Amino acid sequence: MVLIIILIVAILIVIWMDREKRKMEFKGKPDMINHKVYNFWTIVLMLLALLQAPILYYYTSGLFSVFVTILYLSIALIITGIILRSWIKKKDISVFHKAGVSFSILLGIASSIWGSETIEQLDWKYRRAERELIVKKALNGSDIEDGELTTNYFPPISNGGKVLVESKSPGNVTVTFFIDRGFMDHYTAYIYTTDKSLIEDFDARTKSEWHRTNKKIDENWYRIAE
């Protein structure tokens, strides 16, 4: 949805700029509109670089994330190419445009390598209290419908917006906050559980060959990759 909005806004602005360019050409001032066009694309490119990691982390998962990533990076590469082409030709490019495209390239590469891991760590650190409140609701059995607890946090506190709640008996509950809903039966999630059998299973995973992706974070809290 976010990408669709960005695309629609970009298309509308491009149409407007094309009309303005025609007016400027008619008035004999084509360089002025060219400069505005590159200002616009530079700002869009920097925004895409800044939002890359959060958008891909919070709003994509599984196979869908592959398609969105390809689309997202394709848009960024096209805009980068437009600016670099003029930079190479030394035409209508200012220091702002050069700094903007350089910043975007470096940040885009960094986000592709470390973005998801960094966002995950920050999300857990600064939203732990919100997850604890949701766990309390789950333990009290409030706001749960068909084993799910719908939340309205921005950005989503669980990938897809819904938190899974499984309760075998009063006080015995498992709450799943998805990091990535994955594909088919695979997923990654923060899981709070008081289920002894699950705790034994998770503790075993944290000591197995999969310990890098399966970790005990705190008492009853785990980061599990299935």
Backbone as CSV, one residue per row, in Angstrom:
resi,resn,N_x,N_y,N_z,CA_x,CA_y,CA_z,C_x,C_y,C_z
1,MET,0.827,-1.205,0.000,0.000,0.000,0.000,0.864,1.258,0.000
2,VAL,1.896,1.261,0.830,2.797,2.412,0.905,3.474,2.653,-0.439
3,LEU,3.933,1.550,-1.080,4.587,1.671,-2.375,3.628,2.186,-3.435
4,ILE,2.380,1.730,-3.387,1.372,2.180,-4.352,1.145,3.679,-4.221
5,ILE,1.054,4.157,-2.971,0.866,5.595,-2.732,2.059,6.380,-3.264
6,ILE,3.269,5.884,-3.005,4.478,6.554,-3.496,4.478,6.635,-5.017
7,LEU,4.099,5.513,-5.662,4.069,5.481,-7.120,3.047,6.453,-7.689
8,ILE,1.852,6.487,-7.083,0.795,7.387,-7.561,1.222,8.843,-7.432
9,VAL,1.789,9.180,-6.258,2.259,10.554,-6.037,3.359,10.911,-7.032
10,ALA,4.292,9.975,-7.243,5.397,10.220,-8.175,4.873,10.443,-9.597
11,ILE,3.913,9.626,-10.024,3.338,9.755,-11.371,2.642,11.097,-11.537
12,LEU,1.868,11.504,-10.515,1.160,12.786,-10.587,2.136,13.959,-10.665
13,ILE,3.218,13.875,-9.889,4.206,14.959,-9.904,4.951,14.992,-11.235
14,VAL,5.251,13.814,-11.776,5.926,13.757,-13.078,5.045,14.381,-14.160
15,ILE,3.746,14.083,-14.115,2.808,14.679,-15.085,2.795,16.197,-14.937
16,TRP,2.735,16.669,-13.668,2.732,18.114,-13.418,4.012,18.754,-13.916
17,MET,5.164,18.098,-13.650,6.447,18.657,-14.076,6.580,18.676,-15.588
18,ASP,5.996,17.677,-16.238,6.040,17.658,-17.698,5.276,18.849,-18.257
19,ARG,4.145,19.152,-17.647,3.360,20.313,-18.085,4.127,21.609,-17.835
20,GLU,4.772,21.690,-16.657,5.562,22.875,-16.334,6.761,23.034,-17.278
21,LYS,7.348,21.895,-17.634,8.501,21.924,-18.533,8.101,22.480,-19.890
22,ARG,6.942,22.060,-20.363,6.451,22.559,-21.649,6.248,24.075,-21.594
23,LYS,5.721,24.540,-20.443,5.504,25.979,-20.285,6.837,26.724,-20.306
24,MET,7.835,26.187,-19.563,9.137,26.835,-19.490,9.841,26.825,-20.843
25,GLU,9.692,25.714,-21.581,10.294,25.636,-22.903,9.668,26.679,-23.822
26,PHE,8.370,26.854,-23.650,7.654,27.850,-24.452,8.152,29.260,-24.130
27,LYS,8.523,29.455,-22.825,9.021,30.765,-22.394,10.530,30.903,-22.589
28,GLY,11.166,29.813,-23.049,12.611,29.858,-23.265,13.433,29.677,-22.025
29,LYS,12.888,28.960,-20.995,13.609,28.734,-19.732,13.605,27.246,-19.349
30,PRO,14.154,26.380,-20.215,14.129,24.937,-19.932,15.010,24.518,-18.756
31,ASP,16.122,25.253,-18.512,17.049,24.868,-17.435,16.404,24.973,-16.057
32,MET,15.501,25.921,-15.893,14.864,26.131,-14.596,14.039,24.919,-14.184
33,ILE,13.240,24.402,-15.095,12.404,23.236,-14.769,13.245,21.979,-14.613
34,ASN,14.340,21.856,-15.411,15.228,20.699,-15.272,15.806,20.638,-13.864
35,HIS,16.197,21.802,-13.350,16.748,21.876,-11.992,15.705,21.440,-10.968
36,LYS,14.460,21.851,-11.148,13.382,21.458,-10.239,13.121,19.963,-10.314
37,VAL,13.191,19.410,-11.523,12.982,17.967,-11.698,14.030,17.180,-10.922
38,TYR,15.302,17.595,-11.038,16.368,16.880,-10.339,16.276,17.083,-8.827
39,ASN,15.802,18.246,-8.398,15.546,18.454,-6.969,14.529,17.438,-6.465
40,PHE,13.454,17.296,-7.235,12.385,16.364,-6.858,12.902,14.930,-6.790
41,TRP,13.604,14.483,-7.856,14.074,13.096,-7.876,15.100,12.835,-6.786
42,THR,15.924,13.828,-6.470,16.910,13.669,-5.399,16.231,13.499,-4.051
43,ILE,15.197,14.299,-3.796,14.454,14.194,-2.535,13.741,12.845,-2.447
44,VAL,13.117,12.415,-3.545,12.435,11.113,-3.569,13.429,9.992,-3.304
45,LEU,14.595,10.067,-3.942,15.614,9.029,-3.770,16.091,8.949,-2.323
46,MET,16.302,10.091,-1.684,16.735,10.096,-0.284,15.648,9.526,0.631
47,LEU,14.381,9.847,0.332,13.277,9.287,1.122,13.195,7.776,0.958
48,LEU,13.378,7.296,-0.272,13.362,5.847,-0.518,14.477,5.156,0.262
49,ALA,15.655,5.784,0.308,16.786,5.208,1.039,16.514,5.179,2.541
50,LEU,15.931,6.268,3.059,15.635,6.351,4.492,14.548,5.367,4.911
51,LEU,13.551,5.172,4.040,12.404,4.326,4.383,12.578,2.870,3.978
52,GLN,13.642,2.569,3.267,13.834,1.211,2.739,13.743,0.140,3.824
53,ALA,14.575,0.255,4.849,14.613,-0.772,5.896,13.283,-0.876,6.661
54,PRO,12.700,0.246,7.139,11.422,0.141,7.863,10.282,-0.436,7.026
55,ILE,10.154,-0.001,5.760,9.061,-0.489,4.913,9.194,-1.990,4.665
56,LEU,10.385,-2.435,4.293,10.582,-3.855,3.994,10.473,-4.712,5.248
57,TYR,10.868,-4.167,6.405,10.798,-4.936,7.648,9.360,-5.078,8.153
58,TYR,8.637,-3.969,8.206,7.308,-3.976,8.828,6.170,-4.391,7.897
59,TYR,6.324,-4.162,6.599,5.170,-4.325,5.710,5.315,-5.408,4.651
60,THR,6.359,-6.219,4.740,6.503,-7.334,3.803,6.866,-8.604,4.569
61,SER,6.630,-9.732,3.930,7.016,-11.003,4.540,7.016,-12.093,3.482
62,GLY,7.797,-13.124,3.733,7.811,-14.289,2.858,8.126,-13.973,1.414
63,LEU,7.422,-14.692,0.510,7.639,-14.536,-0.924,7.258,-13.137,-1.398
64,PHE,6.247,-12.548,-0.749,5.805,-11.201,-1.108,6.935,-10.190,-0.957
65,SER,7.780,-10.394,0.067,8.880,-9.457,0.317,9.882,-9.456,-0.829
66,VAL,10.027,-10.605,-1.504,10.956,-10.693,-2.639,10.484,-9.787,-3.768
67,PHE,9.183,-9.879,-4.102,8.628,-9.059,-5.180,8.674,-7.574,-4.833
68,VAL,8.314,-7.238,-3.589,8.312,-5.835,-3.167,9.736,-5.273,-3.172
69,THR,10.700,-6.074,-2.700,12.090,-5.632,-2.680,12.595,-5.354,-4.086
70,ILE,12.269,-6.261,-5.029,12.686,-6.074,-6.418,12.071,-4.801,-6.986
71,LEU,10.763,-4.588,-6.737,10.077,-3.390,-7.225,10.674,-2.131,-6.598
72,TYR,10.873,-2.175,-5.285,11.389,-1.022,-4.544,12.770,-0.625,-5.052
73,LEU,13.655,-1.621,-5.152,15.019,-1.340,-5.599,15.061,-0.922,-7.063
74,SER,14.134,-1.460,-7.873,14.074,-1.070,-9.286,13.739,0.406,-9.429
75,ILE,12.770,0.871,-8.630,12.398,2.291,-8.647,13.591,3.145,-8.237
76,ALA,14.266,2.734,-7.164,15.424,3.489,-6.671,16.552,3.515,-7.697
77,LEU,16.788,2.391,-8.369,17.863,2.318,-9.364,17.562,3.175,-10.588
78,ILE,16.296,3.209,-10.996,15.908,4.044,-12.145,16.147,5.521,-11.834
79,ILE,15.715,5.944,-10.640,15.907,7.350,-10.248,17.394,7.664,-10.126
80,THR,18.155,6.733,-9.540,19.604,6.920,-9.419,20.241,7.078,-10.794
81,GLY,19.796,6.235,-11.731,20.324,6.302,-13.096,20.040,7.629,-13.763
82,ILE,18.844,8.171,-13.536,18.464,9.468,-14.126,19.413,10.567,-13.648
83,ILE,19.677,10.565,-12.328,20.545,11.611,-11.763,22.002,11.403,-12.168
84,LEU,22.482,10.137,-12.126,23.878,9.859,-12.474,24.165,10.171,-13.941
85,ARG,23.173,9.949,-14.783,23.345,10.231,-16.218,23.670,11.707,-16.440
86,SER,22.924,12.560,-15.755,23.185,13.994,-15.888,24.480,14.399,-15.189
87,TRP,24.795,13.708,-14.091,26.050,13.986,-13.384,27.243,13.711,-14.302
88,ILE,27.196,12.558,-14.988,28.278,12.182,-15.901,28.396,13.181,-17.053
89,LYS,27.233,13.630,-17.525,27.234,14.601,-18.626,27.471,16.033,-18.145
90,LYS,27.576,16.183,-16.813,27.782,17.500,-16.195,26.718,18.496,-16.641
91,LYS,25.480,18.057,-16.512,24.366,18.874,-16.994,23.310,19.029,-15.906
92,ASP,23.009,20.270,-15.523,21.912,20.590,-14.600,22.044,19.909,-13.240
93,ILE,23.264,19.602,-12.807,23.468,18.922,-11.530,24.189,19.848,-10.548
94,SER,23.626,19.968,-9.346,24.215,20.818,-8.316,24.875,19.958,-7.242
95,VAL,25.508,20.629,-6.285,26.133,19.927,-5.161,25.071,19.152,-4.371
96,PHE,23.878,19.735,-4.237,22.780,19.061,-3.530,22.432,17.734,-4.184
97,HIS,22.365,17.720,-5.529,22.028,16.493,-6.254,23.123,15.438,-6.077
98,LYS,24.379,15.868,-6.155,25.501,14.935,-6.005,25.542,14.352,-4.597
99,ALA,25.366,15.220,-3.599,25.373,14.756,-2.207,24.186,13.833,-1.939
100,GLY,23.018,14.189,-2.506,21.806,13.393,-2.287,21.914,11.999,-2.858
101,VAL,22.400,11.890,-4.092,22.503,10.561,-4.715,23.600,9.731,-4.048
102,SER,24.707,10.369,-3.627,25.778,9.647,-2.927,25.281,9.110,-1.589
103,PHE,24.581,9.971,-0.844,23.996,9.568,0.442,23.024,8.404,0.259
104,SER,22.183,8.489,-0.768,21.163,7.465,-0.998,21.774,6.123,-1.377
105,ILE,22.820,6.156,-2.197,23.487,4.914,-2.599,24.117,4.230,-1.391
106,LEU,24.838,5.001,-0.584,25.508,4.434,0.596,24.493,3.894,1.605
107,LEU,23.435,4.685,1.871,22.420,4.251,2.828,21.636,3.056,2.300
108,GLY,21.369,3.052,0.994,20.648,1.931,0.394,21.425,0.627,0.516
109,ILE,22.741,0.694,0.265,23.585,-0.503,0.398,23.628,-0.965,1.850
110,ALA,23.809,-0.002,2.778,23.854,-0.334,4.207,22.537,-0.952,4.670
111,SER,21.408,-0.413,4.193,20.094,-0.934,4.572,19.879,-2.345,4.052
112,SER,20.392,-2.618,2.849,20.250,-3.957,2.265,21.026,-4.994,3.064
113,ILE,22.157,-4.579,3.637,23.006,-5.522,4.378,22.594,-5.634,5.849
114,TRP,22.428,-4.479,6.510,22.198,-4.490,7.961,20.824,-3.967,8.376
115,GLY,20.022,-3.486,7.439,18.764,-2.820,7.787,17.806,-3.658,8.602
116,SER,17.498,-4.863,8.129,16.514,-5.712,8.799,16.949,-6.069,10.216
117,GLU,18.211,-6.444,10.371,18.732,-6.820,11.690,18.707,-5.634,12.648
118,THR,19.065,-4.455,12.145,19.088,-3.256,12.983,17.687,-2.862,13.439
119,ILE,16.737,-2.859,12.503,15.354,-2.515,12.832,14.794,-3.516,13.842
120,GLU,15.104,-4.796,13.668,14.612,-5.826,14.596,15.112,-5.574,16.012
121,GLN,16.387,-5.269,16.150,16.963,-5.020,17.476,16.348,-3.783,18.128
122,LEU,16.199,-2.714,17.346,15.612,-1.479,17.880,14.147,-1.674,18.236
123,ASP,13.438,-2.427,17.398,12.017,-2.664,17.635,11.803,-3.421,18.943
124,TRP,12.633,-4.425,19.195,12.496,-5.176,20.446,12.857,-4.307,21.644
125,LYS,13.937,-3.556,21.525,14.424,-2.743,22.645,13.417,-1.674,23.060
126,TYR,12.857,-0.982,22.081,12.016,0.179,22.399,10.515,-0.131,22.432
127,ARG,10.128,-1.372,22.102,8.702,-1.707,22.126,8.415,-2.916,23.026
128,ARG,9.373,-3.211,23.871,9.209,-4.317,24.822,8.004,-4.066,25.736
129,ALA,7.871,-2.839,26.243,6.777,-2.517,27.169,5.413,-2.705,26.501
130,GLU,5.301,-2.343,25.230,4.041,-2.515,24.507,3.693,-3.995,24.364
131,ARG,4.699,-4.809,24.129,4.464,-6.250,24.016,4.057,-6.842,25.374
132,GLU,4.639,-6.328,26.438,4.279,-6.802,27.780,2.808,-6.504,28.084
133,LEU,2.320,-5.333,27.651,0.913,-4.981,27.851,0.001,-5.926,27.080
134,ILE,0.413,-6.285,25.871,-0.375,-7.213,25.068,-0.402,-8.595,25.715
135,VAL,0.730,-9.006,26.288,0.788,-10.295,26.989,-0.178,-10.299,28.173
136,LYS,-0.240,-9.185,28.897,-1.176,-9.082,30.022,-2.618,-9.249,29.553
137,LYS,-2.947,-8.646,28.414,-4.289,-8.808,27.841,-4.555,-10.262,27.506
138,ALA,-3.551,-10.920,26.942,-3.699,-12.328,26.576,-3.892,-13.197,27.819
139,LEU,-3.148,-12.900,28.875,-3.279,-13.661,30.120,-4.655,-13.457,30.755
140,ASN,-5.220,-12.252,30.546,-6.563,-11.959,31.082,-7.680,-12.434,30.143
141,GLY,-7.268,-12.827,28.920,-8.262,-13.299,27.959,-9.078,-12.201,27.317
142,SER,-8.582,-10.954,27.339,-9.353,-9.834,26.791,-8.941,-9.520,25.352
143,ASP,-9.929,-9.070,24.565,-9.726,-8.640,23.169,-9.228,-9.752,22.254
144,ILE,-9.447,-11.001,22.630,-9.002,-12.131,21.805,-10.193,-12.688,21.030
145,GLU,-10.003,-12.876,19.728,-11.056,-13.415,18.882,-10.462,-14.440,17.922
146,ASP,-10.956,-15.675,18.006,-10.465,-16.779,17.157,-8.952,-16.966,17.274
147,GLY,-8.443,-16.846,18.484,-7.021,-17.079,18.715,-6.125,-15.953,18.239
148,GLU,-6.724,-14.810,17.925,-5.939,-13.672,17.455,-6.283,-12.418,18.241
149,LEU,-5.291,-11.577,18.412,-5.495,-10.303,19.071,-5.098,-9.223,18.067
150,THR,-6.104,-8.493,17.578,-5.841,-7.465,16.579,-5.322,-6.200,17.243
151,THR,-4.226,-5.685,16.712,-3.624,-4.470,17.269,-3.608,-3.359,16.213
152,ASN,-3.547,-2.127,16.678,-3.540,-0.975,15.764,-2.284,-0.129,15.936
153,TYR,-1.196,-0.793,16.231,0.054,-0.064,16.427,0.643,0.384,15.089
154,PHE,1.308,1.537,15.122,2.033,2.008,13.941,3.466,2.325,14.348
155,PRO,4.420,1.660,13.695,4.245,0.575,12.734,3.753,-0.700,13.422
156,PRO,3.339,-1.707,12.645,2.789,-2.933,13.247,3.736,-3.550,14.268
157,ILE,3.177,-3.983,15.384,4.000,-4.622,16.413,4.172,-6.109,16.112
158,SER,3.352,-6.607,15.193,3.459,-7.980,14.712,3.243,-7.953,13.208
159,ASN,4.123,-8.577,12.459,4.033,-8.565,11.003,2.663,-9.070,10.555
160,GLY,1.959,-8.232,9.796,0.604,-8.588,9.380,-0.451,-7.958,10.260
161,GLY,-0.038,-7.405,11.418,-0.957,-6.674,12.289,-1.645,-7.487,13.370
162,LYS,-1.601,-8.816,13.277,-2.296,-9.647,14.263,-1.329,-10.454,15.114
163,VAL,-1.643,-10.524,16.390,-0.847,-11.292,17.352,-1.583,-12.592,17.633
164,LEU,-0.890,-13.719,17.517,-1.514,-15.016,17.779,-1.464,-15.336,19.270
165,VAL,-2.594,-15.820,19.781,-2.687,-16.173,21.201,-3.231,-17.588,21.324
166,GLU,-2.483,-18.444,21.994,-2.911,-19.826,22.233,-2.950,-20.066,23.733
167,SER,-4.114,-20.453,24.238,-4.271,-20.672,25.674,-4.825,-22.069,25.924
168,LYS,-4.008,-22.918,26.532,-4.435,-24.286,26.820,-5.212,-24.379,28.125
169,SER,-4.916,-23.452,29.029,-5.602,-23.393,30.319,-5.366,-22.014,30.918
170,PRO,-6.164,-21.597,31.911,-5.972,-20.273,32.523,-4.541,-20.077,33.023
171,GLY,-3.906,-19.001,32.573,-2.539,-18.711,32.991,-1.483,-19.426,32.171
172,ASN,-1.911,-20.362,31.309,-0.974,-21.095,30.455,-1.189,-20.610,29.023
173,VAL,-0.339,-19.676,28.606,-0.589,-18.992,27.338,0.686,-18.852,26.511
174,THR,0.491,-18.822,25.192,1.584,-18.581,24.260,1.175,-17.441,23.340
175,VAL,1.990,-16.386,23.315,1.681,-15.192,22.510,2.783,-15.018,21.465
176,THR,2.373,-14.960,20.205,3.328,-14.888,19.100,3.255,-13.540,18.396
177,PHE,4.382,-12.821,18.397,4.523,-11.564,17.669,5.413,-11.842,16.454
178,PHE,4.840,-11.827,15.272,5.612,-12.165,14.082,6.613,-11.071,13.712
179,ILE,7.827,-11.500,13.431,8.839,-10.629,12.840,8.713,-10.745,11.320
180,ASP,8.556,-11.984,10.866,8.352,-12.270,9.446,7.428,-13.490,9.371
181,ARG,6.269,-13.319,8.737,5.327,-14.440,8.634,5.832,-15.538,7.712
182,GLY,6.863,-15.212,6.949,7.520,-16.226,6.148,6.685,-16.769,5.016
183,PHE,7.033,-17.972,4.583,6.380,-18.625,3.457,6.077,-20.059,3.843
184,MET,4.856,-20.521,3.512,4.390,-21.858,3.892,4.399,-21.957,5.424
185,ASP,5.153,-22.905,5.988,5.151,-23.108,7.442,6.333,-22.435,8.139
186,HIS,7.084,-21.639,7.408,8.257,-21.005,7.999,7.906,-19.598,8.484
187,TYR,8.477,-19.225,9.605,8.237,-17.895,10.150,9.346,-17.543,11.143
188,THR,9.407,-16.253,11.497,10.293,-15.780,12.552,9.446,-14.934,13.487
189,ALA,9.611,-15.115,14.809,8.733,-14.396,15.740,9.347,-14.259,17.124
190,TYR,8.846,-13.247,17.835,9.083,-13.150,19.271,7.933,-13.909,19.920
191,ILE,8.259,-14.814,20.808,7.220,-15.638,21.436,7.339,-15.569,22.956
192,TYR,6.211,-15.250,23.574,6.112,-15.324,25.038,5.297,-16.572,25.352
193,THR,5.800,-17.426,26.216,5.045,-18.629,26.564,5.267,-19.056,28.017
194,THR,4.208,-19.583,28.594,4.300,-20.199,29.922,4.050,-21.704,29.811
195,ASP,3.952,-22.181,28.546,3.745,-23.605,28.276,5.066,-24.351,28.498
196,LYS,5.100,-25.241,29.492,6.336,-25.926,29.871,6.921,-26.764,28.738
197,SER,6.052,-27.415,27.951,6.540,-28.248,26.847,7.211,-27.389,25.774
198,LEU,6.616,-26.225,25.499,7.213,-25.315,24.521,8.513,-24.723,25.042
199,ILE,8.539,-24.404,26.329,9.749,-23.856,26.930,10.905,-24.844,26.800
200,GLU,10.615,-26.112,27.044,11.648,-27.149,26.904,12.137,-27.235,25.458
201,ASP,11.191,-27.157,24.515,11.534,-27.224,23.101,12.377,-26.011,22.686
202,PHE,11.946,-24.832,23.111,12.670,-23.609,22.752,14.054,-23.581,23.395
203,ASP,14.141,-23.999,24.649,15.447,-24.029,25.328,16.409,-24.966,24.601
204,ALA,15.878,-26.071,24.104,16.711,-27.028,23.359,17.202,-26.404,22.058
205,ARG,16.324,-25.643,21.401,16.719,-24.998,20.148,17.830,-23.978,20.370
206,THR,17.753,-23.243,21.478,18.757,-22.211,21.737,20.140,-22.807,21.996
207,LYS,20.183,-24.114,22.267,21.456,-24.773,22.531,21.868,-25.688,21.382
208,SER,21.050,-25.697,20.313,21.320,-26.558,19.177,22.138,-25.831,18.115
209,GLU,22.286,-26.462,16.944,23.030,-25.841,15.845,22.308,-24.615,15.276
210,TRP,21.022,-24.436,15.647,20.235,-23.293,15.178,20.205,-22.167,16.218
211,HIS,21.164,-22.152,17.125,21.141,-21.185,18.224,21.291,-19.733,17.757
212,ARG,21.850,-19.519,16.552,22.025,-18.141,16.076,20.697,-17.471,15.728
213,THR,19.719,-18.271,15.322,18.414,-17.705,14.964,17.335,-18.020,15.995
214,ASN,17.677,-18.841,16.980,16.751,-19.175,18.056,17.401,-18.802,19.389
215,LYS,16.830,-17.792,20.053,17.470,-17.267,21.255,16.462,-17.074,22.382
216,LYS,16.933,-17.290,23.612,16.130,-16.939,24.777,16.473,-15.498,25.126
217,ILE,15.466,-14.619,25.064,15.691,-13.195,25.292,15.584,-12.851,26.770
218,ASP,14.598,-13.459,27.419,14.333,-13.179,28.832,13.465,-14.314,29.363
219,GLU,13.094,-14.231,30.626,12.235,-15.259,31.214,10.923,-15.333,30.430
220,ASN,10.650,-16.513,29.863,9.437,-16.794,29.074,9.437,-16.140,27.684
221,TRP,10.477,-15.397,27.343,10.552,-14.721,26.039,11.610,-15.373,25.152
222,TYR,11.197,-15.631,23.882,12.122,-16.252,22.935,12.031,-15.574,21.561
223,ARG,13.124,-15.657,20.844,13.131,-15.241,19.443,13.318,-16.532,18.655
224,ILE,12.278,-16.944,17.925,12.260,-18.252,17.276,12.140,-18.119,15.768
225,ALA,12.969,-18.891,15.036,12.889,-18.984,13.584,12.498,-20.410,13.242
226,GLU,11.312,-20.588,12.729,10.790,-21.938,12.437,11.111,-22.336,11.007
